């Protein structure tokens, strides 16, 4: 893997570049990872899925991590611009075709070709944005709870999305390690088996070319199916069960089976009351309502407080002593990142996104430079509960072993300093549905 400075030796020799990087070891290959051996300590896994941020955008300048303050464009070096969550009201293209343009055969210099979009038309309208809009980063003042958690626990700076496109396939990889090669969002406003007749989700063929696609209702196996077979309880917390934010709506046998009414839970804030009521499942996915998602079009800075409210609720409960919380972002959102993702198949890997591992047993103050992907989250969960591999991205991915030290004793959680509490989120009204696509 290339460090920030190795992107361009000439640039790093220049005084205009600020390279903030650690020595990055090559990731282990094959099956060389140390297996998870937690002696049954971890009994609960919570997977928190936020929206649309690259690593360079979210954690720019984080001590010990691999970030840059100057990006690469076709015209040459460009200093990154601080841009707050509410800074501009534009979205950056983050489709599969956007990835191909920005990636530029590994040169990582064409993020200007992704385009910018607005949801003002009630859908997704192409809108010329300011020059170099994608070459931005979030000021640290906007992300204090995330930095607080990352400094206390483990931050992964080599977490790559398993796919190279937007939210719909990304969320499939986070439950199943695949998307049947669907690379883009479906054509309609519902993503799953409830979509209108004629809805199509573009797929990639064996050569990586987009086809017209298929109806977004699949029947492959998911981690939920594995957990069911092993009698491990699980829930998927979502703002709405039919629309964007429910990956399981696209799994036919779950949408029309007993899991739909038993394990798909709305609203997503129910996770806070389930923690308080000692009713947490062994495995939980939590996706946010749009206003708390970190998405550019949300124009809201409450995402970090939302995530911290979940962590703080667990930290104040009996669950703290046996829980691992994995916080991840579903795609790069179009924002600049300087690290070329390894290409392992026609679907990805995609660009870097942040990973925060929170647990009494997470390594404290540690930045993981080991290569992870969405399949790593599945692999960790499978290893924790002793269920078999799905044979998809989980089979090739590591299991986050370097992020944990199970010899550590349990220390109380130091709550993140936020202006919103779990009670505030329980009172928060549900926001309007997000624009299409996300």
Protein Blocks (a to p, Z undefined) as FASTA:
>chain_A
ZZfklmpmklmmpmkbccdddddddddehjlbccddehomamcdcddddehiafklmmgo
iahiacdfbdcdfkbccddddddfknnopacdfbfklmmmmnnnonopalmmnopadfkl
opacdddddehklmccddfklmmmmmmmmmmmccdfkbccfbdcdfklmmmmmmnopahh
pabdcfblbecjkbcehiacddddfkopacebjcdbdfbdcfklmmmmnopacddddfbf
bdjkomklmmmklmmmmklmmmmccdfklmmmmmmnopacfbdcddddfklnopaklopa
klmmmmmmmmmmmmmpmklmmcccddddfbenopacfbdcddfbfnbccdddddddddfk
bcehiacfbdcdfklmmmmmmmmnopacehimmlmpcehlmmpcfkbccddddddddfbd
fklmmmpccdddddddZZ
